[in-house]
Each structure stands twice: as C-alpha cells, then as structure tokens.
Amino acid sequence: MTQSANPLKQYFRQPAIYLRLPTGGKYWPPGSIELTHNGEFPVYPMTAIDEITYRTPDALFNGQAVVTVIQSCIPNIKDAWNAPTADINSMLVAIRLASYGHELEINSTCPGCGTAEDYAIDLRNVLDQLKLPDFESTMHHGDLEIAFAPISYQNQNLSSQSQFEEQRRIQSITESALPEEEKIKQLNDAMRRITELTIDALKWSIAGIRTPGAIVSETEHIQEFLLNCDRKLFTRIRDHVINLRQVSELKPLEIVCDNCKHEYRQTVTLDMTSFFEPAS
Ligand SMILES: [Zn+2]
C-alpha cells in the first residue's frame, strides 16, 4: 500500500522570513549547512513542539534546545552544534521574528529610582546590527602571527557550562563550614580550573599561529603555547577574542528613565524570559 500525499501539507507552516547569516555560511564545517544560491535561508515559525522544547529549562541549559529549535525552524541548518557562535544570535532573533513578529518588549528597572518600564525593540534592526567579527585580521607579536576563527556553538556551550559549574562550586565552598585553610585550598583549585577553562575557550578561537618556520594549527600545541606564553601576550590574545565576540552579541539598550532622567544601559538577551510572547 502506498501512502498518499497529505492534502493538509499545503497548510503546514511556511517560511516567514529569509535570513542572511553574518558568516554567509563560512566557518561551517562541510555537511553542517546546506547553502543556497542567493545566501538567504528560509526561517519557519516555531511549532508547538519547538516551543515546548525551548521552554524546558534543562534542555536550554545544555544547548540541546537551541540546537533542536534552530534545526527545526531553519531546515538548511543540518548541525547547529557546529554553528559558529557568530551566527547563533542571528538565527535566534530570526526565529523569534518569524514566530511572533518584529516587536520585542524588554522590561527594565531603572537603577537610579527603581521604576520598572517596558521598552520595545524592533528585531529587524537587531538583525541588521549583528555583524561578522573581523576574523581576517591577524595579531602580530615579535615574529609570530596569530590568526583567529569563531568558536563553535558546541565548544562555547561546553565551556560556559563548565564555567557555570565552577562558579557554583566556588559559591558552595565559600558558604561551607570547612576549616579556613581547606577553604582557601579548594578555592585556589577552583580558580585554577576557571583559568584552564578560559584557555580552552581561547585555544578554540585561534585558527593558527605562524612562526618564521612553521604554521601551527594543532589545538594541543596552541593550548600548550597559551599555558606557557607570558602574561602580557596572553592578556592581549584574550582581549582580542573578547572584542571579536562582542561584535556578534546583541547591543545593549540605551535607556533614559522617564521618571528620573537617569541614563543607563540595559543588556538584551534572548533567554527564556524574553524569547516568548507572554502566555495569554
Ligand atoms: Zn529612574
């Protein structure tokens, strides 16, 4: 028996918008994205299942929810774990836009007087502002030349998850009834692990290092170099990577409080609290 085509198919969700990725598909490993001839990707609104997936707190924490929803709403994305992080915000903004329209309301409390107010953001402008960081420029240090690349969503997720766990551990050590000496020892260990995690995230952000005699792209060699280079160069590399990352982050909202005229900046995130329309 052959399955007949479902007459309801034409009523399935349709692409709501077309998205251009900041990377244009560059830096995605082969097979993880299906490129289109004009560089635009159809973005579908979320299904009921996508919404439930995205609302599950644990799934959100481990990144699986983000990956599942991106792959469902942007079918050209075959493996979102391999997405360069520079594209993640664009894809999430586009999915929010396709699902609920272009207006996003952010609630903000003035640090000056405590007045809470809703502010509307146009997600179309947010999308336009998200640019690809300059991964073409290299950093020179003596006769070394360091080249950078975006870190994958998977590696970033691993890194921030471990950072979060270490922070939590520090919290519990601080609050514990351990003898002072033991506390200091455990805190030092936790701090060292956080530094190691920073180095992990950095090594994934370095595409390669050129010396007069060789081009080094092996992650283990780069990691060893980061562990053994001098503090000043390490800080330069770290700051450079932080600057690159900021380009692909959502710009903070510049707010002037209506009540007390205090000027401040409100960070904009697409986390659980702001991603969905309030349930009606
Ligand atoms: Zn105020």
Residues whose N, C-alpha, C, O or C-beta is under 5 A from the ligand:
A	BS01	ZN	C110 G112 C113 G114 T115 C257 N259 C260 K261 H262
